[in-house]
């Protein structure tokens, strides 16, 4: 597993999300304070990317990750689907570390 520098912490707004491509893998990242949660940007229902607009992955209130294709909702903290066609399944997590305000992932 290789370690990749994703971005600076400030590149993702607190309470916001961003999308990246790293080593041919689409990645979605959500920031809550100094914590960053990252997942493979692929819905477990049909495999489509979750964002309809680049980097926009959250519901309007910022409480869940939203699949723009079928409206599935995923918890930010663990990627577990709580509503929609893939209830009980989850997003594929990516190991994240924040060091010296740099977000790093392992793929």
C-alpha positions as CSV (number, residue, x, y, z in Angstrom):
1,X,0.0,0.0,0.0
2,X,1.5,3.3,-1.0
3,X,1.1,6.6,0.9
4,X,0.0,9.6,-1.2
5,X,-0.3,13.3,-0.3
6,X,-3.9,14.2,-1.1
7,X,-4.0,17.9,-0.3
8,X,-3.5,20.5,2.5
9,X,-6.1,20.4,5.2
10,X,-7.3,23.9,4.3
11,X,-8.0,22.8,0.7
12,X,-11.2,21.2,2.1
13,X,-13.6,23.6,3.8
14,X,-14.5,22.6,7.4
15,X,-17.8,20.8,7.0
16,X,-17.2,20.4,3.3
17,X,-16.1,17.8,0.8
18,X,-13.7,17.5,-2.2
19,X,-13.0,15.0,-4.9
20,X,-9.6,13.8,-6.1
21,X,-8.0,11.2,-8.4
22,X,-5.0,9.4,-7.0
23,X,-3.3,6.5,-8.6
24,X,-6.3,6.1,-11.0
25,X,-8.6,5.9,-8.0
26,X,-11.5,8.4,-7.6
27,X,-11.4,9.6,-4.0
28,X,-13.9,11.6,-2.0
29,X,-12.9,13.4,1.2
30,X,-15.0,15.1,3.9
31,X,-13.6,17.3,6.5
32,X,-15.0,17.8,10.1
33,X,-12.7,20.1,12.0
34,X,-9.2,18.5,11.9
35,X,-10.6,15.1,11.0
36,X,-10.8,13.9,7.4
37,X,-12.8,10.9,6.2
38,X,-12.0,9.4,2.8
39,X,-13.7,6.8,0.6
40,X,-13.5,5.4,-2.9
41,X,-15.8,7.6,-5.0
42,X,-18.0,4.7,-6.1
43,X,-21.6,3.9,-5.0
44,X,-21.9,0.3,-3.7
45,X,-25.3,0.1,-5.5
46,X,-24.1,0.4,-9.2
47,X,-20.5,1.7,-9.0
48,X,-21.1,5.2,-10.3
49,X,-19.3,8.2,-8.8
50,X,-21.3,9.8,-6.1
51,X,-20.9,13.4,-7.1
52,X,-23.1,15.0,-9.8
53,X,-20.9,18.2,-9.6
54,X,-17.2,17.8,-9.0
55,X,-16.3,17.7,-5.3
56,X,-19.9,18.0,-4.1
57,X,-20.7,15.0,-2.0
58,X,-22.8,16.2,0.9
59,X,-26.5,16.7,1.6
60,X,-27.5,20.4,1.8
61,X,-27.3,20.3,5.6
62,X,-23.9,18.6,5.5
63,X,-25.0,15.7,7.6
64,X,-24.5,12.8,5.1
65,X,-22.7,11.8,2.0
66,X,-25.2,11.7,-0.9
67,X,-25.1,9.6,-4.0
68,X,-26.4,11.9,-6.7
69,X,-27.4,8.9,-8.9
70,X,-30.0,7.3,-6.6
71,X,-30.2,9.4,-3.5
72,X,-28.5,7.0,-1.2
73,X,-27.3,8.5,2.1
74,X,-24.1,7.5,3.9
75,X,-22.8,8.4,7.3
76,X,-19.7,10.5,7.1
77,X,-17.8,8.9,9.9
78,X,-18.0,5.3,8.6
79,X,-19.5,5.3,5.1
80,X,-22.4,3.1,6.1
81,X,-25.5,3.5,3.9
82,X,-28.5,4.5,6.0
83,X,-31.1,5.3,3.2
84,X,-31.5,4.4,-0.4
85,X,-31.1,1.3,-2.5
86,X,-27.9,0.1,-0.8
87,X,-29.0,0.2,2.9
88,X,-26.8,-1.8,5.1
89,X,-23.8,-1.7,2.6
90,X,-21.1,0.9,2.7
91,X,-18.5,3.0,0.9
92,X,-15.0,1.6,0.6
93,X,-12.9,3.4,3.3
94,X,-9.5,4.8,2.6
95,X,-6.9,5.2,5.4
96,X,-6.3,8.9,6.2
97,X,-3.7,10.7,8.3
98,X,-3.3,14.4,8.8
99,X,0.3,15.4,9.5
100,X,1.5,19.0,9.7
101,X,-1.8,20.2,8.0
102,X,-1.2,17.8,5.1
103,X,-3.8,15.1,4.3
104,X,-2.3,11.8,3.4
105,X,-4.0,8.6,2.2
106,X,-2.9,5.0,1.7
107,X,-4.0,3.2,-1.4
